[in-house]
Amino acid sequence: MDIIAELLNEFEKHRRDASRAVIFWFDDTPDREVITIQQALEENGIHWWELTKDNYFQTKYKIEIADPQSDYLVYARFPKPSEHENPILDLTLYATEFRTDEIALFMNEFGINQDNLYIREFIEKNRIFFNSQRRREKLKKYLPSDPTVPQLLKSMAAVLICSPSIELPIIVRTLLFKGLDETQNPAYQQLEKFLDVEHFWQEIWNYFGLQENEPGNNRLKTLFENLVYQHLISEIKDEIKESLNLPYKSTLPNTCRVFLEDCFAVSDPELLENYLQELEVEWGIGSWVNQYAVEDIGYCTTFKCIESYIIHKCIEALKNDTLDREKWNSLIEWRIKSSYWAKREPFKSLYRLLQSGILLHMYEEQVNQMPDPRNPEEWFEQYRTFYYKVDQAFRHFMTAREQINLNDLLNDYIESVIKWYENVYLRKIAKHTDRFLDEVWKDNWPIEGVLQQNNFFQQKIRPLLSKSNERIFVIISDALRYEAGEELANRLSQRVNGSVNLSAMQACLPTYTQLGMACLLPGNTLSLDDDKTVRVNHMSARGMENRERILQQYTDVKVFTYKQWKDMTVRELSEQLKGKRLIYLYHNRIDSIGDQYKTEYQTFEAVNETIHELERWVDQLVRSFQAKRIFITSDHGFLFQLQKIEGDIKTVAVFGDIIDQNRRFAIGRNLSVPVGTVKISLDYLGLDQEAVIAKGLNRLMTQGGGLQFIHGGAMPQEAIVPCIEYREIFGKNRKEEERVDIRVAMREKVLTNYKVKVTFFQEQKAYDERLPREVRMAFYKENKRISNEVTILFDKTGDPQYRHVEVYFTLIEKPYDIGEHCVLKIEDITDNKPEKYREEIFELRLYDVLY
């Protein structure tokens, strides 16, 4: 029973004995909120009169003369005066006095057993907290049923500091990140004012196994330093710990470490970094680290300067050729997974650069040991099985470089890698390529036993069209060279029900777009007009409409560019695809970026974006259009060199009846053959023209285009392209690893409370139809987590009505604008391989803000 109910009960009792009831309440709780009590009494016909030390006579006149018939509660915000000091003693003698056992009332309000003497004693000691109805209402939202004293203490602390949870680590984290100076921390001042703060500190010392710290020593800062110190020393030897000469001890160091790890995961990163930066300077961590070898502190992740030190040492080892690859690879991989700093820029890109640099360092030895190819077949096979890895690692290296602000040490190292790649590796490949150009390829380009670009349709597509009725998709990505195709194929092979076969295909020479695109079309004859138009079966192969017309001679076909496809809805695309057996899809990011002088420096980033776009495109084709067979290939590859192109690889332009040309080739009739070039026959394509190809890394000094991104020549980076065949397995032959699907089963996705129940539906039976799926879920707003994380395994085996799962989330208590949106992000963590599963958008409509 609460105070209102007791008061109404008192008035009801006295009305039975007299015509009116006058009750005095001398309240020694001066800051009590009484508005709701006053309103409740007045609604029941009881007048409220507040007695002060200045209105005794007015009170006596009001009750005895002005209104002698009405019921009154006379409320005084001070203790009852003694008889000889009471000016209205006669009035109080015939009236009734209201007294409360407020502790009992509070316990009753929270559903706490009245016999719990420990709780009663605690509430009495912290009575000031309970005098505010607003605080009590907040407390109800935190307090568990039948709480213990520690649970009540933590719930009260959570109310006072606006913590999202009553878990002590979260309360402490919330408190610390509102300031380490007790005198400037408003949340801590609330604790000191309304809570037994010494009891609170005792809970903290016990939880973290720390020694008690006396008041007045800025305990917040000392606590944070203790926690950071335990995190720092958790991975180093005792003798190294002692060299720090810091006075912090804990009997539960792992608890302290886990706490700081959670801070790294969920706290305000800028604020945490500032705290740690101050400690780093105060403790002299930069100088301390430099005293030790990487083996001594390599697994410390506390301070930013440790990350810088390890990267510095790795670069030194690479430059001095003293690198233990296995040791460093292991350490870097561990830090990328485990260190907060390694996941943030610039360290994230620095580690990616070092990983690629270590690979290149290893490849350097293998390149030096690789025997010279004896024939074109070995040249092709060496690139297909090994050399492409060098190009791939270098691309990753240069991509990471673009994210980094270079210092002298790093710049020197990067320059040394670039020089080795361009002046040693590429020149070695160029030497072998030139030899075969002179000995074999000038007369006959195709390599025996290798898939030829102009046979792609005949060997890969036509047999499928004749053998089955399934729809075939062909994606042609301009300038997708072999190493990028290998990375894409590797990603696609990780799809649960995907089967991938990667072949290396020899592109037509000269390796340029118009010829390469024509060679990927079906036809018996190829010709080249003086206006640069390449014809297949006497039909122009320039542009999407013409290519579609050529393909329509063989089957029902539809052709799209990437932009056309992305601009259409699934429904619109489905209409376009009806009755079509063959779909040709053209993608052009790499070539469009690389072929422009102003943007060619972005080539490697364009390759990365292309891989991601093609991966997503395959996913859409499978999910939305049930594609079972998808081919991905290219018209040509490319060479890219970052260093300034010097005169020794610049070749004078070709002269003659030129039809088409770029920095690497010219095609036409009666062509000159400058030094550094070779004339090749095009008889293998049935063309009556000839071509001149720049040898090695040479560039023809023609107009247009840049000098860094080039194609058209015979280098394997230009002339070996991927042919990826992706098959999706449907029906009863699907792989057993397929997991159950889940979805949010709510008609209205609206959040109206800080405690959220979300209902999920598991669409298939576990084990019988598919394997279980384990997920981690949380609500996010602007990519910041605003709820607890929930991990749950969906493994229901029953019928649909038994496959609903209710999951509870607690939102962080802060004001949200009515109508704004948040996202429920669901991450698949099955087999400890986290990957994005799905996202659901919810609308926020929280009207009852707690603070």
Secondary structure, DSSP 8 states (H G I E B T S, - for coil): --HHHHHHHHHHHHHTTSS--EEEEE-S-TT---HHHHHHHHHTT-EEEEE-TT-HHHHHHIIIII-SSS-EEEEESS----GGG-TTHHHHHHSEE----HHHHHHHHTT--TT-HHHHHHHHHTHHHHT-HHHHHHHHHH--SS--HHHHHHHHHHHHHT-S-S-HHHHHHHHHTT-S-TTT-HHHHHHHHHS-HHHHHHHHHHHHTB----TTS-HHHHHHHHHHHHHHHTTS-HHHHHHH-----BS-HHHHHHHHHHHHHHS-HHHHHHHHHHHHHHHTHHHHHTTS-HHHHTT--S-HHHHHHHHHHHHHHHHTT---HHHHHHHHHHHHHH-TGGGSTTHHHHHHHHHHHHHHHHHHHHHHH----SSHHHHHHHIIIIIHHHHHHHHHHHHHHTTS---HHHHHHHHHHHHIIIIIIHHHHHHHHHHHIIIIITT----TTSEEGGGHIIIIIHHHHHH----EEEEEETT--HHHHHHHHHHHTTSTTEEEEEEEEE--SS--HHHHHHHTS--S-EEE-TTS-EEETTEE-SSHHHHHHHHTTTS-EEEEEHHHHHTS-HHHHHHHHTT-SEEEEEE-SHHHHHTSTTTGGGHHHHHHHHHHHHHHHHHHHHHHH---EEEEE-S---EE--S---GGGEE----SEEEEE-SSEEEEES----TTEEEEE-GGGT-S-EEEEE-TT-EE--SSS-SSEE-SS-SHHHHEEEEEEEEE--GGGS-TT-B--EEE--SS-EE-SSEEEEEEEE-S-BTTTBB-EEEEEEEEETTEE-B--EEEEE---S-GGG-EEEEEEEB--S---TT-EEEEEEEE-GGG--EEEEEEEEEE-------
